[in-house]
Amino acid sequence: MTKRVLILGGRGRIGGSVAKDLLTHTQAEVTITGRTPGNRTGDSRVQHLVLDLADVEKLKKAIASTDLVVHCAGPFHYRDANVLKICIEHGVNYVDVSDHRSYTSKALIYNDAAVSAGVTAIVNTGIFPGISNSMVRQGVEQFDTPEKIHLSYLVSGSGGAGVTVMRTTFLGLQQPIEAWIDGKWQTVKPYSQRENLDFPPPYGRSGVYWFDMPETFTLPHAFPSVKTVITKFGSVPDFYNHLTWIAAHIFPKQLMQQKSAIEFLAHVSHFMTDVTNPFSGIGVTVRSEITGQKDDKIATFCSTLVHENTAVASGCGTGSIAQLLLDGKLKKPGVSPVEEALPTDLFEQTMQSRSIDISHEWLYKQKFDNRQIENEYPRRKT
């Protein structure tokens, strides 16, 4: 029988990218929801449904008649986990593109209920978090004992996404970050401690800053031997980083807590990126660096990815998880972040099928006393 997928928020840039990925890689029928009627696509497998998540009865009816729900209706800072709860009640598998720890924490509460219902619910899919988390798992598996994770992301201009992503950026500046550093939770200021790191072309050496992401706390849980998890984010062109830093450190805290201020900043930023997108592009690069013990030495393994369109890359990440669930190749009852649910072999297969290349390098190998670096691992790509 033909599988049915319900994409909540499917009329947004990221939701639309997920729909396109599913139509390309599966035979599923796709229902796209939005608050207003959608335009006809000419594809008989696509239907549109006017739906507000506040209309619980209509939401329940839509979920009950589908095989998989893909939740793309952000920003997730404001969301409860009611969609997930309804999916569990109706025995429907669930995937989302959530990108904030507050929502992830709410979702994980339903793990036992999902296990009992036999429902596989996977949160934090997309590009970051999402593909980035699977890159970390791929790297961690190279080590006898992984000890440190350093994840960095760069997005050009708007990333091809809508104003919701801009809201997410400014909402991420509201609260201090609880980060796992040296084996304990420590408080870090958002958009602080700039690092200049080497990214693949066309990005080169660029600056990134601490940013609150759900993987900041899900990765230490997934990989208990890891003592430090760093998640940093930056924008291209670089002057956007300085503007965001001002918003995080100069603007009054009371102002940044106001929804009206967030809306104003989000719309102004989106207008600015409309101007700069033709020059900067709308791509993304991810850099995953894992350090740990391998063969009684300390080594560092670096993975990098570049995609020309951030929203499309996010659609590939979420679409690949949805495809595996629809095909019955991925089944893990409970609520899991993607790095705990997706085996590396399946991750590699779906990335290859979408022509997403991930480069790997052994950067160096050093003695335990940290005083001498030995170039025993040459740079190489695999």
C-alpha positions in Angstrom: 0.0 0.0 0.0 1.1 3.6 -0.7 2.4 5.3 2.5 1.0 8.6 3.5 3.1 11.4 5.0 1.8 14.5 6.7 4.2 17.5 6.7 3.2 20.1 9.3 4.5 23.5 8.2 5.2 22.1 4.8 4.6 25.4 3.0 7.8 26.9 4.6 11.2 26.8 2.9 12.4 23.8 4.9 9.1 22.0 4.9 9.0 22.4 1.2 12.5 21.0 0.8 11.4 17.9 2.9 8.4 17.4 0.6 10.6 17.6 -2.5 13.1 15.1 -1.1 10.3 12.7 -0.2 8.7 13.0 -3.7 12.1 12.3 -5.2 13.2 9.3 -3.1 9.9 7.6 -2.1 6.5 6.7 -3.6 4.7 8.2 -0.7 1.6 10.5 -0.9 2.4 13.8 0.8 0.0 16.1 2.5 1.4 19.6 3.1 -0.2 21.8 5.8 -0.3 25.5 6.2 -2.6 28.2 7.7 -3.7 29.3 4.3 -4.6 27.2 1.1 -1.6 26.1 -0.9 -1.1 26.3 -4.7 -1.7 23.2 -6.8 1.6 21.6 -7.8 0.3 19.3 -10.6 1.7 16.3 -8.8 -1.1 13.8 -8.0 0.8 12.6 -4.9 0.6 16.1 -3.3 -2.3 17.4 -1.3 -2.7 20.6 0.6 -4.5 20.9 3.9 -5.4 24.2 5.8 -4.4 23.4 9.4 -3.6 25.4 12.4 -1.8 23.4 15.2 -4.1 25.1 17.7 -7.1 23.2 16.1 -6.4 20.0 18.1 -9.4 18.0 16.8 -8.5 18.7 13.1 -4.9 17.9 13.9 -5.8 14.6 15.5 -7.9 13.6 12.5 -5.1 14.5 10.1 -2.5 12.5 12.1 -4.8 9.5 12.5 -5.1 9.0 8.7 -1.3 9.1 8.0 1.7 6.7 8.3 4.3 9.3 9.2 4.2 12.9 10.6 7.1 15.3 9.8 6.9 18.4 12.0 8.5 21.4 10.3 6.3 24.1 12.0 8.9 26.1 13.9 10.2 28.0 15.6 10.4 25.3 18.2 11.2 27.5 21.1 7.5 28.2 21.4 6.2 24.7 20.7 4.9 22.1 23.2 5.2 18.4 22.3 1.4 18.0 21.6 2.0 16.8 18.0 4.3 14.1 19.3 1.9 13.1 22.0 -1.0 12.7 19.5 1.3 10.6 17.2 2.0 8.3 20.1 -1.7 8.0 20.9 -2.5 7.0 17.3 0.6 4.8 16.8 2.1 7.0 14.1 5.8 7.4 13.6 7.2 11.0 14.0 10.1 13.0 12.7 10.9 16.7 13.3 13.3 19.5 12.4 13.4 20.9 15.9 16.5 22.9 16.8 16.2 24.1 20.4 16.9 22.2 23.6 13.7 23.4 25.3 11.6 21.5 22.7 14.0 18.5 22.7 13.7 18.2 26.5 9.9 18.3 26.2 9.9 15.6 23.5 12.2 13.2 25.4 9.8 13.0 28.3 7.5 10.9 26.0 10.2 8.2 25.4 8.6 5.5 27.6 5.1 6.2 26.1 6.6 5.9 22.5 8.3 2.6 23.5 5.0 1.2 24.8 3.2 2.3 21.7 5.9 0.9 19.3 6.3 4.4 17.8 9.6 5.5 16.4 10.0 9.3 17.0 13.3 10.9 15.9 13.9 14.6 16.8 16.5 17.1 15.6 16.8 15.9 12.0 17.7 18.4 9.3 21.2 19.8 8.6 22.2 21.2 12.0 21.1 19.5 14.1 20.6 16.4 12.0 23.3 15.5 9.4 25.8 17.2 11.7 24.9 14.8 14.5 25.4 11.8 12.3 28.7 13.2 11.2 29.7 13.2 14.9 28.6 9.6 15.4 30.5 8.6 12.3 33.6 10.2 13.7 33.1 8.9 17.3 33.1 5.4 15.9 36.7 5.8 14.7 38.0 5.9 18.2 38.6 3.5 21.1 37.6 6.3 23.5 36.2 9.6 22.1 36.9 12.5 24.5 36.0 15.8 22.8 33.4 16.9 20.2 33.7 20.3 18.4 30.9 21.1 16.0 30.8 24.3 14.0 28.4 25.6 11.4 28.5 28.4 8.9 25.5 29.7 6.9 25.7 32.1 4.0 23.1 34.8 3.9 19.6 33.5 4.6 20.5 29.9 3.9 17.6 29.8 1.5 15.2 29.7 4.4 12.4 32.0 5.5 12.0 34.5 8.4 11.4 31.6 10.9 15.1 30.8 10.8 15.9 34.4 11.6 13.6 34.2 14.6 15.4 31.1 15.7 18.8 32.8 15.6 17.7 35.7 17.8 15.7 33.5 20.2 18.9 31.5 20.7 20.5 34.7 22.2 18.0 35.0 25.0 19.5 32.7 27.6 23.0 31.5 28.8 24.1 28.2 27.4 24.6 25.1 29.7 27.6 23.3 28.0 29.4 20.1 28.9 33.0 21.1 29.3 35.8 19.1 31.1 33.3 16.6 32.5 30.9 19.1 34.1 28.1 21.5 33.1 29.3 25.1 32.8 27.5 28.3 31.8 28.6 30.0 28.6 27.4 33.3 27.2 25.6 33.0 23.8 27.5 34.3 20.8 30.8 34.5 22.7 34.3 33.2 22.4 34.8 33.6 18.7 37.1 31.0 17.0 38.5 31.3 13.5 38.5 27.9 12.0 39.4 26.4 8.6 36.4 25.4 6.5 36.3 23.9 3.0 36.1 26.2 0.0 34.5 28.6 -0.7 34.4 29.5 3.0 38.0 29.2 4.1 39.0 30.6 7.5 35.9 32.0 9.2 34.6 33.0 12.6 32.2 31.0 14.7 30.6 31.6 18.2 29.0 29.6 21.0 25.4 29.0 20.1 22.7 27.1 21.9 21.8 23.9 20.0 20.1 20.7 21.3 23.2 18.7 20.5 25.0 20.6 23.2 23.2 18.3 25.7 22.1 15.3 23.6 25.6 14.4 22.4 27.1 14.0 26.0 24.2 11.6 26.7 24.7 9.6 23.5 28.5 9.3 24.0 29.2 9.1 27.8 33.0 9.0 27.5 33.1 12.4 25.9 34.1 15.1 28.4 33.6 18.2 26.2 31.0 19.2 23.6 31.4 22.5 21.8 28.7 23.8 19.4 29.5 27.0 17.5 27.8 28.9 14.7 28.7 31.7 12.3 27.3 33.7 9.4 28.7 34.8 6.0 29.3 37.7 5.3 31.2 38.3 8.5 29.5 41.6 9.4 26.4 39.6 10.3 28.4 38.0 13.1 29.2 41.4 14.5 25.6 42.5 14.3 24.5 39.3 16.1 27.2 39.8 18.7 25.8 43.3 19.4 22.3 41.9 19.8 23.6 39.3 22.2 25.9 41.5 24.3 24.9 45.2 23.9 21.1 45.2 23.5 19.3 45.2 26.9 18.2 41.8 28.1 14.7 43.0 28.6 14.5 44.0 24.9 15.7 40.6 23.7 13.0 38.9 25.8 10.2 40.7 24.0 8.5 38.9 21.1 8.0 42.2 19.2 11.7 42.9 19.3 12.5 39.4 18.0 10.0 39.9 15.2 11.5 43.2 14.2 15.1 41.9 14.2 14.1 38.8 12.3 12.3 40.7 9.5 15.1 43.3 9.3 17.7 40.5 9.0 15.7 38.7 6.4 15.5 41.9 4.3 19.2 42.4 4.6 20.0 38.8 3.5 17.7 39.3 0.5 20.2 42.0 -0.5 23.3 40.1 0.2 22.2 36.6 -1.0 23.2 37.2 -4.6 26.8 37.9 -3.5 27.2 35.5 -0.5 25.1 32.6 -1.7 22.7 30.6 0.6 24.9 27.6 1.4 26.1 25.9 4.5 29.2 24.1 5.7 29.5 21.8 8.7 32.8 21.0 10.5 32.8 18.0 13.0 36.1 17.5 14.9 36.4 14.5 17.2 39.4 14.0 19.5 40.1 10.9 21.5 42.2 7.8 22.1 43.0 5.5 19.2 45.6 2.8 19.4 47.0 4.1 22.7 47.5 7.6 21.2 45.6 10.8 21.0 44.2 11.6 17.6 41.8 14.0 15.9 39.4 13.1 13.2 37.7 16.0 11.2 34.7 15.7 8.9 33.4 18.5 6.7 30.4 19.0 4.4 29.5 21.8 2.0 26.1 22.3 0.4 25.0 25.2 -1.8 21.6 25.6 -0.2 21.0 25.3 3.5 17.2 24.7 3.3 17.7 21.9 0.7 20.4 20.3 2.8 18.0 20.3 5.8 15.3 18.7 3.6 17.8 16.0 2.7 18.6 15.3 6.3 14.9 15.0 7.4 13.8 13.4 4.1 16.4 10.6 4.5 15.2 9.7 7.9 11.6 9.7 6.7 12.5 7.5 3.8 14.2 5.0 6.0 11.1 4.9 8.3 8.7 4.5 5.4 10.9 1.7 3.9 11.0 -0.1 7.3 14.8 0.0 7.4 14.9 2.1 10.5 12.9 1.2 13.6 13.7 2.3 17.1 10.7 2.7 19.4 11.0 5.6 21.7 12.0 9.3 21.3 15.6 9.7 20.2 17.9 12.4 18.8 19.1 11.4 15.4 22.6 10.5 16.6 21.1 7.7 18.8 18.6 6.4 16.2 20.5 6.4 12.9 23.3 3.8 12.3 26.3 5.1 10.4 25.9 2.6 7.5 22.3 3.9 6.8 23.5 7.5 7.2 26.2 6.9 4.6 23.8 5.2 2.2 21.3 8.0 2.3 23.9 10.7 1.9 25.4 9.0 -1.1 22.0 8.6 -2.7 21.5 12.4 -2.4 25.0 13.2 -3.7 26.1 14.8 -0.4 29.8 14.4 0.0 31.4 14.3 3.4 35.2 14.6 3.5 37.3 13.1 6.3 40.8 14.0 7.6 43.1 12.7 10.3 44.5 16.0 11.4 47.3 14.9 13.8 48.4 12.5 16.4 50.1 13.5 19.6 51.6 12.1 22.8 49.6 11.9 26.0 51.7 14.6 27.7 50.4 17.1 25.0 53.9 18.6 24.6 54.8 17.1 21.3 52.7 16.8 18.1 53.7 14.0 15.8 52.6 14.1 12.2 51.9 10.3 12.1 48.5 10.8 10.5 48.8 12.7 7.2 45.9 14.8 5.9 43.8 12.6 3.6 40.3 12.3 2.3 38.2 9.2 2.4 
